[in-house]
Amino acid sequence: MASLNIESKTELRSGHEIPLLGFGVWQTPADEAERCVNEAFKAGYRHIDSAAAYRNEAGCGKAIRVTSTLPRKQIFFTSKVPRASLDYEGAKAQVDKTLAETGLEYIDLMLLHAPYGGSANRKGAWKALVEAVEAGKVRSIGVSNYGVHHLDELEKHIAELEAERGGKGKGGVLSIGQWEIHPWCARNDIAQWCSQRGVAVEAYSPLVRGERWGEPVLKKLAEKYGKSEAQVLIRWSLQKGYIPLPKSVTPERIRANADVFDFELTLEEVNELETDEYKPVCWDPNVSSLED
Ligand SMILES: NC(=O)c1ccc[n+]([C@@H]2O[C@H](COP(=O)([O-])OP(=O)(O)OC[C@H]3O[C@@H](n4cnc5c(N)ncnc54)[C@H](OP(=O)(O)O)[C@@H]3O)[C@@H](O)[C@H]2O)c1
């Protein structure tokens, strides 16, 4: 594999680039977000993953606009439309709310946080994101926690919107999806669906929320490379071709989680780490029905 570094990016189907290492801020308290995002910038991250539901968009925006001296174009900011707003009007309003909360002129990536609301509302929420891209408010769009059945439905919705709105491209471009992915929840069905279509995959809870420290293979590889188990998990994610989003409020951990570019797992080790278990540690809307 091509060697990676902290500045590595990939081009999305939208034509915009995304930094491969992200920084998550779920459960980062609102009054800590500005500090944590700045710690992350100092450690070299340029990609912040927030959401309306995290209630810390304002602190992220302040770090990006005010505290950091980095040019806006070097930073990639993601937010997500929350469960309660997953319909046309809700998603449309949320884009404007996120812009107002953060004070940013555009959002790099807006995701639908989960596949809830029923088919018509999922289509409506997606259409609102498509319009937000056309209005220059959002650059790339995607979904989170969609199962393969939801992704198939989204493709149908995109085709319908193209027919309804005047042709190719008018249904929007699915650039990226975000799922809980780590060796105990590998989601290879979803990864394959995305890879066949050039859709980028973001991996949330890449550290399994700290629930797997000491697992024998993980421990062995950490010892072999003289790295922490967290660093091995982030490396696993990157080497699977994903965009990991580790979260921490702790300065040393924020820095350590970005210090993953001086070693490389072998392909055998990447495979050895992966299990057949399906043990998500977060919510799991992926398995919800199309009626939910
Ligand atoms: N789309 C979705 O539905 C969804 C769902 C969940 C998460 N996400 C995104 O993905 C991000 C990451 O997921 P996550 O927050 O669930 O979990 P995670 O990144 O797997 O784990 C975070 C936990 O690990 C600890 N930690 C971080 N670095 C560590 C290290 N080097 N050594 C030991 N412990 C360490 C953190 O503690 P401290 O903070 O105390 O240091 C925190 O308790 C979120 O912040 C969010 O942006 C998205």
The ligand as a Tripos MOL2 file, in Angstrom:
@<TRIPOS>MOLECULE
LIG
   48    52     1     0     0
SMALL
NO_CHARGES

@<TRIPOS>ATOM
      1 N1        -22.3290    8.3520   13.2370 N.am      1 LIG1
      2 C1        -22.5410    7.8460   14.4420 C.2       1 LIG1
      3 O1        -23.6280    7.3640   14.7660 O.2       1 LIG1
      4 C2        -21.4150    7.8410   15.4290 C.ar      1 LIG1
      5 C3        -21.5440    7.0700   16.6010 C.ar      1 LIG1
      6 C4        -20.4630    7.0500   17.4830 C.ar      1 LIG1
      7 C5        -19.3270    7.7860   17.2120 C.ar      1 LIG1
      8 N2        -19.2500    8.5640   16.0880 N.ar      1 LIG1
      9 C6        -18.0600    9.3930   15.7950 C.3       1 LIG1
     10 O2        -16.8740    8.6250   15.9590 O.3       1 LIG1
     11 C7        -16.0520    9.2090   16.9850 C.3       1 LIG1
     12 C8        -15.2800    8.1420   17.7460 C.3       1 LIG1
     13 O3        -16.1220    7.1780   18.2990 O.3       1 LIG1
     14 P1        -16.3650    7.0310   19.8630 P.3       1 LIG1
     15 O4        -16.2720    8.3620   20.4970 O.co2     1 LIG1
     16 O5        -17.6180    6.2480   20.0070 O.co2     1 LIG1
     17 O6        -15.2400    6.0480   20.3710 O.3       1 LIG1
     18 P2        -13.6600    5.7460   20.2420 P.3       1 LIG1
     19 O7        -12.9780    6.8110   19.4910 O.co2     1 LIG1
     20 O8        -13.5780    4.3350   19.7850 O.co2     1 LIG1
     21 O9        -13.2260    5.7570   21.7660 O.3       1 LIG1
     22 C9        -13.2510    6.9040   22.5440 C.3       1 LIG1
     23 C10       -12.9000    6.5060   23.9690 C.3       1 LIG1
     24 O10       -11.5640    5.9860   24.0100 O.3       1 LIG1
     25 C11       -10.7790    6.7600   24.9150 C.3       1 LIG1
     26 N3         -9.4500    6.9000   24.2910 N.ar      1 LIG1
     27 C12        -9.1230    7.6690   23.2440 C.ar      1 LIG1
     28 N4         -7.8240    7.5220   22.9210 N.ar      1 LIG1
     29 C13        -7.3160    6.6210   23.7810 C.ar      1 LIG1
     30 C14        -6.0290    6.0700   23.9580 C.ar      1 LIG1
     31 N5         -5.0270    6.4030   23.1470 N.pl3     1 LIG1
     32 N6         -5.8520    5.1780   24.9650 N.ar      1 LIG1
     33 C15        -6.8750    4.8330   25.7640 C.ar      1 LIG1
     34 N7         -8.1150    5.3210   25.6580 N.ar      1 LIG1
     35 C16        -8.3430    6.2190   24.6620 C.ar      1 LIG1
     36 C17       -11.4880    8.0860   25.0600 C.3       1 LIG1
     37 O11       -11.2490    8.6250   26.3430 O.3       1 LIG1
     38 P3        -10.9490   10.1920   26.6380 P.3       1 LIG1
     39 O12       -11.7990   11.0050   25.7080 O.co2     1 LIG1
     40 O13       -11.3420   10.3340   28.0630 O.co2     1 LIG1
     41 O14        -9.4750   10.3880   26.4160 O.co2     1 LIG1
     42 C18       -12.9530    7.6560   24.9270 C.3       1 LIG1
     43 O15       -13.4410    7.1580   26.1480 O.3       1 LIG1
     44 C19       -17.0740    9.9780   17.8280 C.3       1 LIG1
     45 O16       -16.4610   10.9210   18.6690 O.3       1 LIG1
     46 C20       -17.9470   10.5620   16.7500 C.3       1 LIG1
     47 O17       -17.3050   11.6590   16.1350 O.3       1 LIG1
     48 C21       -20.2790    8.5770   15.1890 C.ar      1 LIG1
@<TRIPOS>BOND
     1     1     2 1
     2     2     3 2
     3     2     4 1
     4     4     5 ar
     5     4    48 ar
     6     5     6 ar
     7     6     7 ar
     8     7     8 ar
     9     8     9 1
    10     8    48 ar
    11     9    10 1
    12     9    46 1
    13    10    11 1
    14    11    12 1
    15    11    44 1
    16    12    13 1
    17    13    14 1
    18    14    15 2
    19    14    16 1
    20    14    17 1
    21    17    18 1
    22    18    19 2
    23    18    20 1
    24    18    21 1
    25    21    22 1
    26    22    23 1
    27    23    24 1
    28    23    42 1
    29    24    25 1
    30    25    26 1
    31    25    36 1
    32    26    27 ar
    33    26    35 ar
    34    27    28 ar
    35    28    29 ar
    36    29    30 ar
    37    29    35 ar
    38    30    31 1
    39    30    32 ar
    40    32    33 ar
    41    33    34 ar
    42    34    35 ar
    43    36    37 1
    44    36    42 1
    45    37    38 1
    46    38    39 2
    47    38    40 1
    48    38    41 1
    49    42    43 1
    50    44    45 1
    51    44    46 1
    52    46    47 1
@<TRIPOS>SUBSTRUCTURE
     1 LIG1         1 GROUP 0 **** ****
